[in-house]
Amino acid sequence: MPKGHPRVSREVKQQILKRIKEDGLPVAQAAEEHGLSTKTIYRWVAGRIISPPSLLELARLKRENQALKQLIGELTLELRLEKKKADDR
């Protein structure tokens, strides 16, 4: 095995990619934690070691996105009304 090129098991690769995908771990941080280059991790992603989201997951994310947009709209409106009340006093 060449020096400087640690062999990483499939399980560890999947764990690293899961943390990046689900926990939002920056690639640079994951690379540093495991003594890898960011290029290596990006290669794993491109090699489809990380599976694309399923249609069910996409549908769930779209619903969640819509609900969050609705909540932002409601909170924005509520904030404007409170500000207007405060200005009218």
Steps between C-alpha positions, in 0.01 A plus 500: 500500500645841407594733784265791553201314359314341791259223408153580629242228548163528329332531840716798596438660159127462547520641853694804379263561210197456725633766738557734206158439348282477810684707758637763266861429596730705275710284266815680612430415864426134421820479297705649782344273764585188301831607350362505146500754222181678404560376146471140623167566669363684197608202288297270726195722455547505122546122501148458634611351828239735635165411351276762342188590697197287440176638360340462843780700660469771235125521556553524876759774456269695269220482759739607775628787285146618432407481869809701594421764238147523639636541853742771387212684333284479812781616728588786265138616496476470878820701543374773268172523691684524833730768359202696369330480841817625668533787250136603553546540877 
